[in-house]
Structure formats: C-alpha cells, structure tokens
Amino acid sequence: MAETTHAGRWTYRGVFLALAALVIFAKLLPLHPGPGRFPGPDILILMACAWVVRRPDFLPVAIVVAVFLMADLLFMRPPGLWTALAVIGTEALRRRSVVLRDGGFLSEWLTVSVVITAMFLANALVLTVFVVEQPGLGLTLIRLITTLLVYPVVVVLAARAVGLRKIAPGEVDRLGHRQ
C-alpha cells in the first residue's frame, strides 16, 4: 500500500522532469533567430514555484537542483547562480506552503511574485558585482513582468492538465497519514 503513495509522488516528479525537459528543448530551438526578440517568461521557475506551493512533497530539492543546473549549463548562464537562487526561492515557498494552502490564490500569487522578484534582483546584483555582461534593465523588467503575469496560466494548466492541486487542510493519504 505504501508503494501506491510513493508511485503518485514519482508520477508527479516524472511529469515535472518531462515538462522541464520539454521547456528547455523548446527554448533551445532556433525559432526566432536574430536580434529584437521579446523576452518571454521563465516557465521553469514558474513550474517549480507552482509545484512547491501546491504539493511541496512532490518536488524534492534534488530535482530542483538537477533541472536548474542543467538549464544553467545549456543556456550558458553562470553555472549555479540561477540554480542557487531557484533553490533558495523554492525552499522559501516550501516553508510557506502550509500558510499559502489556507489562503486564497491572490495571496499565493503575491507571495510567489515577491519571491521571483527577489530572485531576479539578486541575480542582477550578483552579475553586476562580478561585472558579468547582462541584458539591459528594460529587457529584464519585461521578462520579470511577463513571468509574474503568466503564473496564473501555469497554475491553471498544472491543475487542469496534470491534476496538481493544493492539499486540503486535514487531508489524509490512503494510509491515514496527515499531509
């Protein structure tokens, strides 16, 4: 019986890994060559935040590290910087997941927005301190705004397509353990 509980967790972990691989693959495709590209949202961080807020037990920190470190290497970003910020941000959200579970979606969206904004600011600050070339402030702000605006879409898609939902207060698994 315990295997069925763990099987559900591994199913959601596998879905997250498959979706992350799909997002990374799509971002690596040369669909819009040339300058003047509009910066899109960071779907990986949105997926990780949605997973951690909705079901913190379904996304362990090791998977977050593996996905974001692979993305850092493939997107030729400073290795480990965005990974470290993603781990710090998702762990902050994981600690608040019980409080966010009881609140409405607006409080969840606001909390996730504050965490993602802090991550973007910390990334820009570290890159500035170490004099690493980075996109202009306007492009970074557009990317941040689009990321924050797309969060509800990611949550709806995760709920409808994948079945990822918040744990209800007092909910128990098949073995009778409180979640």
Residue frames relative to the residue before (quaternion, step in Angstrom):
aa qw qx qy qz dx dy dz
M 1.0000 0.0000 0.0000 0.0000 0.00 0.00 0.00
A 0.6254 0.5353 -0.3437 0.4518 3.58 1.07 -0.68
E 0.5936 0.5843 -0.3715 0.4102 3.58 1.12 -0.56
T 0.6404 0.5255 -0.3447 0.4415 3.59 1.02 -0.68
T 0.6184 0.5300 -0.3449 0.4666 3.57 1.08 -0.67
H 0.6941 0.4530 -0.2732 0.4882 3.58 0.91 -0.90
A 0.5955 0.5668 -0.3697 0.4328 3.59 1.09 -0.59
G 0.6379 0.5229 -0.3277 0.4608 3.59 1.02 -0.74
R 0.6420 0.5111 -0.3217 0.4724 3.56 1.01 -0.80
W 0.6897 0.4745 -0.2926 0.4621 3.57 0.89 -0.90
T 0.5861 0.5576 -0.3779 0.4503 3.57 1.12 -0.52
Y 0.6886 0.4605 -0.2842 0.4826 3.59 0.87 -0.91
R 0.6179 0.5250 -0.3481 0.4705 3.59 1.06 -0.64
G 0.6560 0.5071 -0.3032 0.4697 3.57 0.98 -0.83
V 0.6319 0.5162 -0.3281 0.4761 3.57 1.02 -0.77
F 0.6439 0.5115 -0.3283 0.4648 3.59 0.94 -0.83
L 0.6692 0.4949 -0.3059 0.4622 3.60 0.89 -0.90
A 0.6560 0.5038 -0.3168 0.4642 3.60 0.97 -0.80
L 0.6679 0.4840 -0.3042 0.4766 3.60 0.94 -0.84
A 0.6311 0.5203 -0.3353 0.4674 3.60 1.02 -0.75
A 0.6461 0.5054 -0.3194 0.4744 3.60 0.98 -0.81
L 0.6466 0.5169 -0.3173 0.4626 3.57 1.01 -0.78
V 0.6544 0.5032 -0.3116 0.4706 3.60 0.97 -0.84
I 0.6525 0.5028 -0.3147 0.4716 3.59 0.94 -0.87
F 0.6525 0.5171 -0.3112 0.4583 3.58 0.93 -0.90
A 0.6733 0.4971 -0.2979 0.4592 3.59 0.90 -0.92
K 0.6644 0.5020 -0.3077 0.4603 3.57 1.03 -0.75
L 0.6629 0.5060 -0.3042 0.4604 3.59 1.14 -0.56
L 0.5485 0.6182 -0.4023 0.3940 3.59 1.20 -0.37
P 0.3937 -0.7290 0.5046 0.2427 3.61 -0.93 0.82
L 0.0757 0.8442 -0.5242 0.0828 3.56 0.56 1.16
H 0.7866 0.1817 -0.0896 0.5833 3.59 1.11 -0.66
P 0.0232 -0.8268 0.5619 0.0128 3.61 0.30 1.14
G 0.7065 0.4637 -0.3430 0.4101 3.51 -1.20 0.57
P 0.6179 -0.5628 0.4014 0.3745 3.55 -1.28 0.28
G 0.6988 0.4951 -0.3429 0.3861 3.52 -1.35 0.11
R 0.3847 0.7327 -0.4743 0.3002 3.54 1.19 0.43
F 0.4175 -0.6895 0.5380 0.2467 3.55 -1.00 0.88
P 0.3736 -0.7443 0.4950 0.2479 3.62 -0.66 1.00
G 0.2972 -0.7749 0.5384 0.1461 3.53 -0.74 1.09
P 0.6791 -0.4872 0.3522 0.4213 3.56 -1.29 0.05
D 0.4655 -0.6329 0.5352 0.3105 3.54 -1.28 0.38
I 0.2201 -0.8282 0.5066 0.0946 3.54 0.09 1.34
L 0.6112 0.5725 -0.3623 0.4091 3.62 1.01 -0.70
I 0.6966 0.4480 -0.2921 0.4783 3.58 0.83 -0.89
L 0.6182 0.5379 -0.3480 0.4554 3.59 1.08 -0.62
M 0.6465 0.5061 -0.3172 0.4747 3.58 0.98 -0.81
A 0.6624 0.5044 -0.3115 0.4581 3.58 0.90 -0.88
C 0.6590 0.4998 -0.3125 0.4672 3.59 0.95 -0.84
A 0.6551 0.5078 -0.3195 0.4592 3.59 0.92 -0.85
W 0.6514 0.5116 -0.3144 0.4639 3.58 0.96 -0.87
V 0.7019 0.4778 -0.2798 0.4481 3.58 0.83 -0.98
V 0.6664 0.4840 -0.3131 0.4729 3.60 0.98 -0.75
R 0.7098 0.4682 -0.2620 0.4564 3.58 0.90 -0.93
R 0.8016 -0.0483 0.0836 0.5899 3.59 0.75 -1.04
P 0.1883 -0.8375 0.5020 0.1057 3.61 0.20 1.23
D 0.6443 0.5316 -0.3308 0.4392 3.60 1.12 -0.51
F 0.6396 0.5523 -0.3216 0.4270 3.61 1.21 -0.32
L 0.7679 0.2739 -0.1695 0.5537 3.62 1.19 -0.24
P 0.1536 -0.8095 0.5613 0.0778 3.59 -0.06 1.26
V 0.6583 -0.5417 0.3644 0.3748 3.52 -1.25 0.53
A 0.5891 0.5841 -0.3755 0.4132 3.62 1.07 -0.59
I 0.6544 0.4917 -0.3161 0.4796 3.60 1.00 -0.74
V 0.6158 0.5345 -0.3433 0.4660 3.59 1.02 -0.76
V 0.6588 0.5033 -0.3056 0.4683 3.59 0.90 -0.92
A 0.6786 0.5052 -0.3028 0.4388 3.60 0.82 -0.96
V 0.6882 0.4862 -0.2903 0.4536 3.59 0.85 -0.96
F 0.7327 0.4327 -0.2588 0.4572 3.58 0.78 -0.97
L 0.6156 0.5167 -0.3611 0.4729 3.61 1.08 -0.52
M 0.6309 0.5094 -0.3306 0.4828 3.58 1.03 -0.74
A 0.6475 0.5082 -0.3178 0.4706 3.59 1.00 -0.79
D 0.6188 0.5373 -0.3448 0.4577 3.60 1.00 -0.77
L 0.6912 0.4787 -0.2834 0.4612 3.56 0.87 -0.92
L 0.7056 0.4700 -0.2721 0.4552 3.59 0.89 -0.89
F 0.7246 0.4087 -0.2401 0.5003 3.60 1.06 -0.71
M 0.3998 -0.7548 0.4335 0.2871 3.58 1.36 0.13
R 0.3195 0.6950 -0.5570 0.3234 3.53 0.86 1.06
P 0.6524 -0.4694 0.3694 0.4664 3.62 -1.17 0.18
P 0.4345 -0.7420 0.4377 0.2627 3.60 -0.47 1.17
G 0.8314 0.2441 -0.2045 0.4553 3.50 -0.85 1.05
L 0.5702 0.6120 -0.4004 0.3743 3.62 1.09 -0.45
W 0.7272 0.3921 -0.2489 0.5054 3.59 0.67 -1.04
T 0.5772 0.5711 -0.3693 0.4519 3.58 1.18 -0.55
A 0.6712 0.4884 -0.2976 0.4716 3.59 0.86 -0.92
L 0.6634 0.4932 -0.3060 0.4722 3.57 0.95 -0.83
A 0.6370 0.5185 -0.3270 0.4674 3.60 1.04 -0.73
V 0.6467 0.5035 -0.3212 0.4745 3.59 0.99 -0.79
I 0.6570 0.4987 -0.3153 0.4693 3.59 0.89 -0.88
G 0.6855 0.4911 -0.2875 0.4541 3.59 0.89 -0.91
T 0.6960 0.4586 -0.2930 0.4684 3.59 0.85 -0.89
E 0.6413 0.5056 -0.3368 0.4687 3.59 1.05 -0.62
A 0.6060 0.5255 -0.3549 0.4804 3.60 1.10 -0.59
L 0.6666 0.4776 -0.2996 0.4876 3.58 1.00 -0.78
R 0.6095 0.5556 -0.3499 0.4443 3.60 1.05 -0.73
R 0.6535 0.5096 -0.3104 0.4657 3.59 1.01 -0.82
R 0.7301 0.4080 -0.2294 0.4979 3.57 1.09 -0.66
S 0.4097 0.7540 -0.4533 0.2410 3.62 1.23 -0.06
V 0.6283 0.5255 -0.3514 0.4534 3.62 1.02 -0.65
V 0.6607 0.4849 -0.3050 0.4851 3.59 0.97 -0.81
L 0.6740 0.4924 -0.2941 0.4655 3.58 0.97 -0.85
R 0.5735 0.5955 -0.3726 0.4215 3.56 1.16 -0.56
D 0.7166 0.4493 -0.2473 0.4727 3.56 1.00 -0.85
G 0.6626 0.5057 -0.3062 0.4599 3.60 1.16 -0.50
G 0.6118 -0.5505 0.4226 0.3797 3.53 -1.31 0.01
F 0.7123 -0.4539 0.3192 0.4297 3.52 -1.33 0.06
L 0.6071 0.5751 -0.3605 0.4131 3.59 1.03 -0.70
S 0.6667 0.4766 -0.3085 0.4829 3.60 0.95 -0.80
E 0.6142 0.5341 -0.3418 0.4697 3.59 1.09 -0.68
W 0.6708 0.5002 -0.2932 0.4624 3.57 0.88 -0.98
L 0.6505 0.5122 -0.3126 0.4655 3.59 0.97 -0.81
T 0.6643 0.4988 -0.3060 0.4651 3.59 0.92 -0.88
V 0.6587 0.4893 -0.3051 0.4833 3.58 0.92 -0.89
S 0.6364 0.5324 -0.3298 0.4503 3.61 1.00 -0.77
V 0.6495 0.5036 -0.3188 0.4721 3.60 0.97 -0.82
V 0.6631 0.5033 -0.3102 0.4590 3.59 0.92 -0.87
I 0.6823 0.4760 -0.2972 0.4685 3.60 0.87 -0.90
T 0.6266 0.5229 -0.3372 0.4693 3.60 1.01 -0.73
A 0.6437 0.5070 -0.3179 0.4771 3.59 0.97 -0.81
M 0.6339 0.5228 -0.3302 0.4645 3.58 1.04 -0.72
F 0.6572 0.5009 -0.3099 0.4703 3.59 0.92 -0.87
L 0.6658 0.4984 -0.3038 0.4648 3.59 0.94 -0.86
A 0.6559 0.4998 -0.3150 0.4698 3.60 0.95 -0.83
N 0.6272 0.5290 -0.3338 0.4640 3.58 1.01 -0.76
A 0.6741 0.4846 -0.2957 0.4727 3.60 0.88 -0.93
L 0.6471 0.5276 -0.3194 0.4483 3.58 0.99 -0.80
V 0.6719 0.4825 -0.3021 0.4738 3.59 0.87 -0.91
L 0.6590 0.4974 -0.3176 0.4663 3.60 0.93 -0.82
T 0.6430 0.5121 -0.3199 0.4711 3.60 1.06 -0.69
V 0.6485 0.5266 -0.3217 0.4456 3.59 0.93 -0.88
F 0.7606 0.3509 -0.1949 0.5102 3.58 0.98 -0.84
V 0.4284 -0.7503 0.4202 0.2774 3.56 1.32 0.40
V 0.2934 0.7244 -0.5486 0.2970 3.53 0.83 1.10
E 0.4941 -0.6600 0.4742 0.3088 3.55 -0.93 0.89
Q 0.0203 0.7997 -0.5971 0.0589 3.55 -0.92 0.96
P 0.6335 -0.5251 0.3805 0.4220 3.58 -1.20 0.34
G 0.6491 -0.5332 0.3794 0.3878 3.54 -1.25 0.39
L 0.6747 -0.5120 0.3564 0.3945 3.52 -1.29 0.41
G 0.6328 0.5491 -0.3302 0.4347 3.59 0.98 -0.78
L 0.6732 0.4855 -0.2918 0.4753 3.57 0.94 -0.91
T 0.6411 0.5174 -0.3230 0.4658 3.57 1.02 -0.78
L 0.6590 0.5006 -0.3074 0.4698 3.60 0.99 -0.81
I 0.6298 0.5181 -0.3336 0.4729 3.59 1.02 -0.75
R 0.6486 0.5089 -0.3124 0.4720 3.58 0.97 -0.86
L 0.6539 0.5103 -0.3121 0.4633 3.60 0.95 -0.85
I 0.6760 0.4916 -0.2975 0.4613 3.59 0.86 -0.94
T 0.6708 0.4773 -0.3144 0.4727 3.60 0.87 -0.84
T 0.6146 0.5392 -0.3491 0.4578 3.59 1.05 -0.69
L 0.6903 0.4760 -0.2862 0.4636 3.58 0.87 -0.92
L 0.6799 0.4930 -0.2944 0.4561 3.60 1.01 -0.74
V 0.6778 0.4933 -0.2937 0.4593 3.59 1.11 -0.55
Y 0.4502 0.7159 -0.4449 0.2947 3.63 1.20 -0.27
P 0.6669 0.4844 -0.3421 0.4512 3.68 0.80 -0.77
V 0.6214 0.5366 -0.3446 0.4552 3.59 1.05 -0.70
V 0.6497 0.5099 -0.3110 0.4703 3.59 0.97 -0.85
V 0.6509 0.5093 -0.3177 0.4648 3.59 0.97 -0.82
V 0.6586 0.4960 -0.3152 0.4700 3.60 0.92 -0.85
L 0.6654 0.4890 -0.3100 0.4711 3.59 0.92 -0.84
A 0.6411 0.5100 -0.3290 0.4697 3.59 1.01 -0.74
A 0.6753 0.4824 -0.2991 0.4710 3.59 1.00 -0.75
R 0.7367 0.4305 -0.2416 0.4622 3.59 0.86 -0.93
A 0.7635 0.3944 -0.2152 0.4638 3.58 0.74 -1.03
V 0.7809 0.3267 -0.1584 0.5083 3.58 0.92 -0.90
G 0.4192 -0.7151 0.4647 0.3114 3.60 1.12 -0.54
L 0.3885 0.7198 -0.4791 0.3184 3.56 1.23 0.45
R 0.0938 0.7978 -0.5846 0.1134 3.56 -0.57 1.16
K 0.6125 -0.5418 0.4215 0.3919 3.52 -1.29 0.32
I 0.4864 -0.6100 0.5292 0.3336 3.52 -1.22 0.52
A 0.3885 -0.7086 0.5361 0.2439 3.57 -0.87 0.94
P 0.5666 -0.5910 0.4331 0.3770 3.62 -1.02 0.67
G 0.8174 0.2072 -0.1826 0.5056 3.57 -0.84 1.02
E 0.4228 0.7127 -0.4682 0.3068 3.59 1.25 0.05
V 0.1629 -0.7811 0.5977 0.0779 3.55 -1.06 0.79
D 0.4575 -0.6539 0.5166 0.3101 3.54 -1.21 0.48
R 0.7635 -0.3831 0.2560 0.4524 3.58 -1.29 -0.11
L 0.6840 0.4720 -0.2821 0.4794 3.57 1.18 -0.50
G 0.5556 -0.6356 0.3743 0.3837 3.58 1.28 -0.07
H 0.4627 0.6647 -0.4558 0.3693 3.58 1.25 0.27
R 0.4649 -0.6561 0.5139 0.2990 3.57 -1.02 0.79
Q 0.4056 -0.7245 0.5114 0.2216 3.54 -1.03 0.83
